[in-house]
Amino acid sequence: MIQRRGNRQHGTRILAWFRFCGRVSGLAMLVASSATALAAAPDTITSLAELHALSNDEAAKSIPVAFEATVTYHIRGSIGLFVQDGGYAIYADAPKDATLTPGDRVLVRGKTGAGFRPDIEAESVTVLGHGAVPAPVPASYTALVRGDFDCMRVSVRGTVRSADLVTYGKVTNIYLELSMDGGPVDAIIDSSDGDMLGKLRGAQVEVAGSTSGIFDSKQQLTGIVLKVPAISDVKVLRAAAGGPEALPITPMDDILEHSYVLDLSQRVRVEGTITYYLPGAAVVLQDGARSLWIETKDEQPLTMGDRATASGYPTVRNGVLTLANAEVEDSYQRSPLTPQRVGWDELYAGANAFNLIATEGQVVKEGREEYQDEYLLTTGGHLFTVLYRHIDEDLGFELPPMKEIPVGATVRVTGITSVSYGSNPFEGPAGFDVLLRSFNDIEVVARPSWRNVHNLTRLVEILLAVIFIIGVGVLWSERRAHLHNAATADLERRRAKILEEINNSRPLVEILESIHELVSARLGGARCWVQVKDGATLGNIAPGSAGAGLRVVEEPIPSRSGPALGAICAAFGLHTRPSAIETETLTQAAGLARLAIETARLYSDLVHRSEFDLLTEIHNRFSFEKQIETAMEAARQSAGIFGLLYIDLDDFKQVNDQLGHHIGDLYLQEVALRMKGQLRPGDILARLGGDEFAAILPQVRGRADVEEITLRLERCFEQPFTCHGCAVRGTASIGIAMYPADGTTRDSLLSAADAAMYVVKQTMRDKRETLPGQGDPFEWST
């Protein structure tokens, strides 16, 4: 998907077109094919797999790169370059004088950069040779908007809704709007052949090109666009029945009856704080730096600052990501947001679109219109509009009088930034307004100025006095501020490191040691330690159980539910006084410790759930498949053997049908427990699903050992299983397979054991049919 780097500004129209043709960041790169050809420095990234694994923060460090790839899209004179190698692709800013064609094998040298995702600032692009352009991968609309084929050369099929020649600067291209299953996709074709437009309009086509994306001013995906290097990459699958001139004339008021849309969009649900509400029209929810315009006909009372959820259908309205046909539910839980102070430049850039902001300006004009009140403000020589939308009086709301503010007064406004876009979404917002929630959102901070010599003289005197006081104060506080800033920077660095360690699942001991070191540094080197409940005590522990001769402060480590997870302790001189920084530091440290401990426990629990069957607490199929691969690798390394048992409970369905699923679950638990007791240390028992189990027997000398264990397992079914007052008698059919005699792969070995099990099961059935009185393999009594 595309992303403009924050330190680049749109220049001339041709530069805007260059960005239109490919400001992207890639998802991944393939490993470079020749270390000798790259001749890179030791710290240069030459592995595309490594580059793909970089985070934006890492890419922002301008790491040197040198890699080979094949050009899939480039326009001469532009900086936009798409390259691909194998199953990975990326975007690079190429030198403007580069002359490249699709299929060129190139060596790209440069540095990493951070955008929406990591991309490349190419310093040089060297052509090594020329070959075939990578074959396009068929892609669906869902996969494209999900980012599965970011920057990849793909092929899509759809119907051409429009085909036009679009010119920016001196570059003219064909611009297609396609309708494909799932949604619309645009395509920019490096061709100015106007004769093709009539052939393409209304046709069903297959288009091959490099995947890019369209974003709004907040870098939220609003569309997909393919960069197509040649008209030959567009194949007409079925031509239109006739050109537009062949269509009959339709009365203007009858055009809607020819519309047909099959919309399979899924309803989604979002959550955030209510920052704007116009009953019967719209709501804005904000969550952190993200916010969303929500269209709703809801008229119920909603409270600004409450946490709420909204469910509706995602769409794009005039370049704005929107949730339509929404239902809003107020949780009545307060979660008010502090408006972000912004200036005109930030508002115009659109990075705060639909966020709750506060800004200042001078009133130029004001007036009440039929549907809204308008205030025209100026700041820094720029004009912008502040709007208060009227609520429909039919909903029972009485329109209050307009708040009159003297022209020339400086006001502070709080509200929602509403942006609008022009015809080219790559050029950013075309304008913005600030929407007020109520007249309380606009307040006068400075009355209109009255200028005269006396006041100007007094102002100069005051300014001179302020400058003198500031000068003296600066000299006095400069060193103190310098030391404070250095200490603050060190503490923030330590805190960021701890959060990174938690995010990277570092050992809990290391994280807790970093936390007590942070506390000690913040508290001037005081003794600090961490006590984990039912665990270790880490840190610089004070001597004596109560810190003899010391004042010990203890802050519990809170748990989201249940008792405390431990405590953070610090020791000070016995005659020192408690301070606010002690409480603040220990409270913050306890929060970090809680996050670290709960994250570590959650990770451990997730690992256990992924590898063990929740009902029987033995290995599940996923874990079993890893264990059998491990056993085969060990056997290959030592030229050894091992046995595999495939176990199927006979007539288990009757347990569920006659006794119920609860008894069936208890029976499975008892069977697993009893079979596990018959296996040796080192043997692995797993539940594959339903009534099927399997066992890996790694330490065996031959088939006889496996048969002996099989016999023990069969005999463990001779005694009835007691399940919630029911005595259940059952049997199991067990198939044996030996590695490598019966199979050398996981699937072949499992198939052999499964086949052997079915032979045993059939033999038992034949025996019951030929020997009357044997009874069913399943019996029960209460």
N, C-alpha and C positions, 0 to 999 in steps of 0.2 A: 504494500500500500504506500501511497505517496505521503511525504511529509516535508514541509519547508522547515529548514533549520532556522532557529530563532534569530540568528545574527545576520540573516540575509534580508534585504529589503527589495521589493519589486521596483524595477527601474523602468526602462523604456518599454514600449509595447512589444518589441521583439524579445526582450528579456522575459516579459510576462508569457510570451508564447513558448519560449524555451522551457520555462517552468511548467507550462501547460502540457508540454511534450514529455515531461518525465521526471519531476522532482519526487523521487521515491527513495525509500530505504528498503532493503531486501530482508527477506526472512533468513537466508542461509547461503553458504558457499560450499563448494566441493573441495576436497584436499587438492593442493597444487600438484601437478603431475611430475615436475622435474625440479629437484632441489638445486641441481647444478645450473640449470637454465636460469633459475630465479636469482642465484648468486646473492642471497639476502644476508643481512647481518644476523648475528645469533639471536637478537631480540626481535627480529622481524617476524610477523605472522605470515607463514606460507601455507598453513593448513586452513582450508576453507571450513573445515569442521570446527576448528578453534574459533575462527572468526564468527561463525554462526552462533557459537555459544556465548559470545560477548554480551554483556548487558549494556544499556545505554550509558551508564556511568563509566564503565570501562572504555567504551568506544570514544567517549568524550576526551580521553587522555591522548588522543592523536597517536595511536600506536602505529608504527610503520608496517606496511603490508607489501607483499609482492606475490602475485599469483597469476596463473594462466587461466583463461576462459575463452569462450566463443561469443562473439558479438551477435546479439539477436535484434537490436534496434538502436539506431543512431541517425540523427539528422545532421548533415554537414553544416558547420557554423554554430551548432548549439552545444551546450554542455551536457545534455542528458544522454547517458549511455547505459543500456541494459546489457548485461553479460550473463552467461549461463555455462555451467559445467556439470554434466550428469544431471542429477535430480535437484540441483540447487541453483539459485539465481540471485543477483543483487544489482542494485543501482549504484552508479559511480558518476561523479562530476568529472567529465573529461576536459582536457584542454580545448579551447574553442577552435584551435587550428587543426585539430585531429581530423583525418580523413579516413573514415571507417565504413565498412559495408557488412551487412549480416553474413555470417559464415567466417569472418576473419578470426583467426586464432591469435589472441593478443596476450601480451605480458603487461599487467597493470601494476604500477608502483605508485605508492602514495601513503596516505594515513587514514585511519578510521575517523569517523565523525558520528555525532549523535543527533538523530532527528526523531521521527516517530519510532524508528528502530535504527540500529547501526547501519551506516552506509559508508561510502568511500569518497575521499577527496583525492582524485587521481592527479599525481604530479606528471606522470608520463604514461602513454599507452603505446606500446611497441607491437607492430604487426609481425607475428612469427610465421604466418602462413595463412592459407585459405582452405576451408573445407565446407562441409555441408552444415546448413543451419540446423540446430537441434529440432527433432520432430516435435510438433505441438502435442500437448497432453489434453485429451478431452476433459472439459471442466463443466460442472453444473453451476448455476447461479448461487446456490447455497455455499458451495465450496469456495467460490470467488469472494463473497462478502465475509466469509469466515477467515479469509487470509491463507487458505491452504496452498494457493499457487501464487503467492506474492512474487512479482517480478518474473515469474516463469512464462515461457512461451506456451500458450494454451490454444485450444480451438473451442469455439462455441457455435451453437446453432440457434438461429432465431429468424424472426421476420423483420425486415427493414421498415421501420416506421417513418423515417425521414433520411434523406441523403442530400447534403449541401456542400458547397465549396465555402470554406472559412479561411479568411486571410488575416494574418497578424504580421505587421511589418511587411517584409518581402516574401514571407513564406505562405503558400496556399496549399491547403490539404482538403481531402474529402472527410467530412464528419458524418458518421452514421449513428443513428439512434435505433438500437435493436430491441425487440421484445422477445425474450426467451422464457422458457418455463421457469418460473420463480420470480422474475422481475426484469427491469430494464438494464441494458448494458450499452455503453457508447463505445465507438471505435473511431480512432483517428488514423487515416490512411495516408501514407507519404506519397500522394499522387494528386495532381491537379487536372486529371482527365475529366472534364465536365460531361463528355459523352456517356460516361458510365452512370451518371446520376439517374437517368430515366430507366436504365436496365436494373438498377438496384432497388428503387422505390417499390415497396410492396412485395419484393421477392423474398423467398426463403433461402438463407445463405448460411455458409459455414465460414467463419472468420478465424484466422490464426494470427496471433500477436502476443506481445508481452503485457502481462497484467499490471495495471496501475490502479489508482483509486482517486476518488474525489472526496475531500474533507471540508467540513465547515471551519469557521475561524477558531474553533476549540479543538481542532484535529480529531473530530468525530467523523467516522466514515459515513458518507451520504450517497456514494455511488461508485460504480466500477467503469473504467475506461481502458480499452485495449490499444496499445501502440503497434500499428501494423506497418511494416516497412515497405510493402509494395502492394499494388492492386491485384497482383497474382495470388496474394494470400487470401483473397476473397473468392469463394466458389459459390456460384449460383446453383442451388439444389433444385429449386423450382421457381421459374419466372412468374411474375405477376400476370394475371389474366389480361391486363391491358394497362396502358398508361392512364394518368389522371384525366386526360381528355376524353377517354372512353366511358367515364362514369356519367350516369344521368345527373341532372341538376336536382338537388334536394332542397325543398323549402327550408329556410333558416330555422324556423321554429319546429322542424321535424327531425333535426339531425340526431337528437338524443336516442330515438328509437333504433338507430343503427349502431349504438354502443353496446358492446358485450364484454364483460370482464368476469373472469373466474379467479376470484381472490382467495388463495389458500393460506394467507398470512396467519401466523399463530398469535394468539393473545399473550402478552407478556406482562409482568408485574414488576414495578419499580418501587423504591422506597426513598424517602428524603424528608427534608423539613419544608413546610409550606412557607414560601416567601412571597407569593403573589396569588390573588384569587379574584377573578371576575365572574360572579355567579352566572351560570348558564352559558359560559363561553370558554374560560381557560383557567388553568392552575399552573403554577410553576413549583416544582420540587427541586431542592438543591441538596446534594450529598457531597460534602467536601468541596472540591473545585469543580465538580460536575453538576450540571443542572439541566432540566428538561422542560420544554414547553409542552403542555398537556391540554388537548382539546376535550372539553366535556360539556355536557348539557346539565350537569349536576347543579342543583340550586340549594343544596343543604348548607347550613352554616358551617364554615371551616374557620379555624383560628390560626392566624399567622404565628409561626414559631412552633406549631405542633408537629410532631412526627406523623407522617401519613404514608399510605401506600396507594398506588394507582395501577389499575390494570387496563390495558387497551391494546391497540394495534399499531406497530411501528410503521412510520412513513416519513417522507421528506416533503415539506411544504416550502417551495421557493428557496431551496437550498438549506432549510433549517430542519434538523432532526426533530421529529414530532411524534408524540403518542396520541393517537386519535381514538375517538369513540370510547373514551376512558370513563371508568368508575373510580371514584376517590373515596378512601376510607380514612377518616381522622382517628388516630390512636388516642388522642387527648393526652399524650405524654409530651411535656414541654421539652423542646430541643432548639431554642432560639439561636440564630446565627448572628455574628457580628458583621455588619456591612464592611466590605473591603474598600479602603480609600483608594481612588484611582483618579488619574488625570485624563485630559482629552485624548492624548496619544494612545493610552491603553484602551479607552472606550472605542476609538475608531478602529484599532487593530482587531477588535472582536474577541480577544482572548477571554474576556469576562462576559460573553454573551449569555443572557438570561441568568446571570449570577446576581446576588444581592450586593449592590455597590453603594458607595457614598462619594459624591463629588461636589465641587463648588463652582459657581459661575455668577456672572452679573446679569440681572434681568434686563432684557432689551425690550420685550413686548409680552403682553399677556392678553388672553381673551377666551371667552366661552363659546364653543361651537355646539352643534346639535347633539353630538355623541361624545364629546370630550372637551376638557379644559386644556388649554395649551399655554406653556410658558416658553418663550424663546430666550435662551441664555447664551452668553459669550464668555469664553475663557481663552486666554492666550491668543486672541485674534481669530478664534474659531467659533462658529455658531452651532448650537445643537438644541433639540426640542425636548421638553419635559411634558409628559402627557398624564392627565388623570381621566381614565375612561369612565364613562357614566354607566352605572348599573341600570338595567331595564327597570323602569318604574312599575311595570306590570308584575314584577317579582315581589313587590311590597317594600322596596327600598326608596326612601325619600332622598332626593338629590340635595346635598348640602350646598349652601352658598359658596361661590368660588372664593378662595382665599386670595385677597388682593394684596399685592406686594408692590411697593413703589418702584418705578423704573429707575435703574441705576443701583438698586440695592444688591449686595452680595448675599447669595443664599447657599445653603448646604442642602442638597437633595439626596434622599435615600430611596432606592427603588431597584427595578429590574431593567437591565440593558436589553433592549429589543433591537436585533440587527436585521438588515435586509441585504440581499445580494443582487448583483447585476446579471447580465447574460453570461459572463465568463466567471465561473466559481473559483478559478485559480487566481483571480486578482483580488480575492478577499472581499470583505463586506463593502457594499456601496454606501451604506449610511447606518445610523443608529438613532434610537430614541431612548429616553429613560421613562419607565412607567412607574407612576406613583401608586401606592396602595391606599393612601388616604392623604388628606391635606396636612396631617402631622408630619409627613415625610419631607416637607419643604419648610425650612425655617430661615429667618433672616439672621445672618451673622455679622453684617455690617450695613448700617444705614447708608443712603446715598451721600456721597462726600460733598462738603461745602468748603470751597477753596477761597482763602484770602491771605493777605500777607502776614497777618498776626498768627493765624493758625500754622502757616508754613514755617514761620520763624520758630514758633514753639516746637514744631515737629523736628526742625533741624537741631534745636537744642537737645531735645530728648534723644534723637538719634546719636548725637555726639556723646552724650552721657552714657548711653547704652554701649556704644563702641568702646569707650574708655573702660567701663566696668567689665565688658566681655574680654578686652585685652588683658586686664589684670587677672581675671578669672582663668583665662586660657593658660597663662604662664604658671599659675598655681596648680591647676588640675591636670596639666598635660601628662606629667609622669604617672600620676595616679590612674588616669584613664588608660594609659598605655599598659600598665601592669594589670589592671582589671580586665582589659580586652584580651591580653595574653592568657590569663587564667581562664576566662570564659571560653576562649577558643580551645584550650586544652581539655576542658570538661566536655565540651560538645564533641570533640574528637573521640574521647573515651566513650561517651554515650552512643555515638554512631557506630563505633566498633562493637559495642555490646549488642546493639540491635542487629548488626550484620552477622554476628556469631549466632544469635538466636535464629535468624532467618536461614542460615546455612547449616542448622542442626549440629553445631559443634557440641562436644561433650559438656554435660551440665556442670561438671566440676570446673572446667575452664571458664565458663560464663560466670559462675558465682564468684570465682576468684577475681575476675575483672570487675565485678560489681563492688566487692569490698575494697578493691584498690581505688575505684572511683570515689567511694564514700570517704576513704582516708585522705585522698588528695583534696577533696572539697572541704574537709573539716580540719585542714592544717596539719595533716600527718597523724591524727588521732588513731588509737588502736581500734580496728574494726574487724568484725567477723560475722559469718553467716551460719546460723543454725538451721539445718533442715530437719523437719519433724521425721522421727524414725530413721534418721540418716546421719551423715557426717556433719562436723563442725569445721568450717573452713575459714582461714584468715589469721590475723594477728590477735590471738585470744589474750585477754587480760589475765594476769596471774591470779590464782585463787578463784573459787567458785562464784564469788560475788564481786570479783575485781577489787581486791583489798586495797584500800587507800585511794580508790577511784570512784568517780560518779559514772555509773553505767546507764546508758539510755537504750531501751529496747523498743523496736518497732515491729509489730507482728507482720508477717507476710500474708496478706489476705487471700482467701480462696473465693472463687466465684460462688461456690456453695459448699457448706460444710465447715469444719474447723480450719484454723490457720495452717498454712503450709510450713511454717517455721518462723524465724525472726531474724532481723538485722540488728546488730548490736554495735555500740560505739562506747568507748571509755574516755573520760576526761578527768582533769584534775579535780580533786575532791572539793575544792573551794571555788571552782569556776561556776558561772551562772549559766543556766539554760538560755539558748538563743533561738531565734526563729529559723536561722539557717540549719540548725541541727534537725529540727522537725521536718523542714522542707526537704533536706537532703535524704534523711532516712525514709521519708514517705515515698520520694521518687525512686530510691533504691529498692524499697519493698515492692513497688509496682513493677520494676524491671525484673526482680527476682521471681515474682508471681508469673510474669509472662514467660520467663525462661523455664520454670519448673512445669507449668501447665503445658507449654509447648512440647517439652521433652516427653511428658507422660502421654500427651495426645499422640505424638509420633510413635511411641512404643506400642500404644493400644492399636493404632492403625496397622502397624506391621503385623501384630498378632492376628488381627481380624482378617488380614489379607492372606494368611497362610494356614489358618486353622478353622475347621468346621465349627460353627457356633453351637450346634446341637450336641455333638459328641466330644468336642474339644480334642479331636485328633486332626492330623493333617488333612487339608482339603485337596481338591484336584490340582489347583494351581501349584501348591507346594509340592504335591506328589510328583508332578511332571518335572520340577526342578530337581527333586531328589533322585529320580530315576536317571536323569541326565548326568548328575554327579556320580551315581553308581556306575554308569557305563564308562565315564571318563576314567574313574579309578580302576575299573577292570581292564580298560585298554592300556593304561600305564603299567599295570603289574601283570598283564596277561592272565588275569584272574577270571573267576566266574561269579555269578550271583543268581539267586532264584527270585522269581516273581509269582505271587499268588493273586488270582482274580477270584473274589468271593462274592457270591450272590445269594441273598437270603431267600429261601424257598417259600413261595406263596405268601410273601409279605403283604400283598394287597389285601389278603383276608383279614390281617390284623387291623388294618385301617377300616375295612368295610364292616367288620363285625364288632370291633371293640372301640373304634373311633381313632382319630388322628392323634389325640393326646396319648392314648396307650401305645400307639405306633411309635411316637417319639420316644417314650420311656423305654420301649423295647429296643429301639436302635441304640439308645444310650447304654443299656445293660449289655447288649451284644458287643458294642465297641469296648466297654470296660473289661468284659470277660475275655475277648480275643486278645486285647492288649496284654492281659495277664499271662497269656500262653506264649507270648513272643519273648525273645531274648533282648538284653541290652544291645542297642545298635540296630535292631530290626525296626522298620518303619511301617506303621499302619496308617492308612488314609481312607477317608470316605470320598468316593468318586461322585456320589450323588444318589438320592433315593435309597434303594436297598443294596447298592453295590459298594464293595470295599476292595482294597488291594493292599498287599504287603510286599515290601522289599526285604529280602534276606541276604545281606551282603557277605556275611561270614559263613560260607558253606563249603564243604569239601566235594560235594557231588549231589546228585539228584536224591540219593537216599536221605541226606540230611533234610532236604526240603520236604520229602514225603513224611518224614518223622514229625516235622512241625505242622504239616497239613493234618496229620492224624490227630495231634493234640487239639488243633482248632476244631476239628469235627466233633471230638469227644466233649468239648466244652459246651456243646449244645444239648448234651444228654440230660442235664439237670434243668428243670423248668426255670423260666425267668419270672420273677415276681415283679409285676408292674401295677402299682396302685390297687392292690387287692386282687389282681388277676394272676393266675399261674399260666404262663404261656410256654408251650413246648414248640420248638421250631428246629429246623435243620438248615444247613447251608450247602451249596454246591461250590466246590473249590477247584479251580483250574490251575495247573502248574506250567510255568515256562522257564527255561534256563537260558541265561546269557552266556556265550553267544550262540549256543547250539540252536535255539528256537527263534532267534532274531537278533539283529545287530543294531536296530534302531528302536526308538521308543515306541513308535506306532506298530512296527512288526512284532515286537515283544508283547505288547498289550493285546494285539490281535491273536497271537498264539495262545496266551493265557486265557483269553476270552473264549476261544474255540474249545480249549480243553475243558473249561468250566461247563460249556453247553453239552459236551459229551458226557460229563459226570451227571449233569442234571437229567439228560435223556435216559441214561442208564438207570437212575433212581426211579424215574417214571415207569420204565419198562418193568422194573423189578416189582413195583407196587401193583401193576396190572396183572402180572403172572403169579403173584403170591397173595392170594386173598387174605384179608385180615391184617395186612401191613398198616392200613390206615393212612390218613393224610399226613404230610410232613408238618402240618400246623394243627395244634390242638390247644384248647384253652379251657380253663375252669375258674370259678370264683370261690 
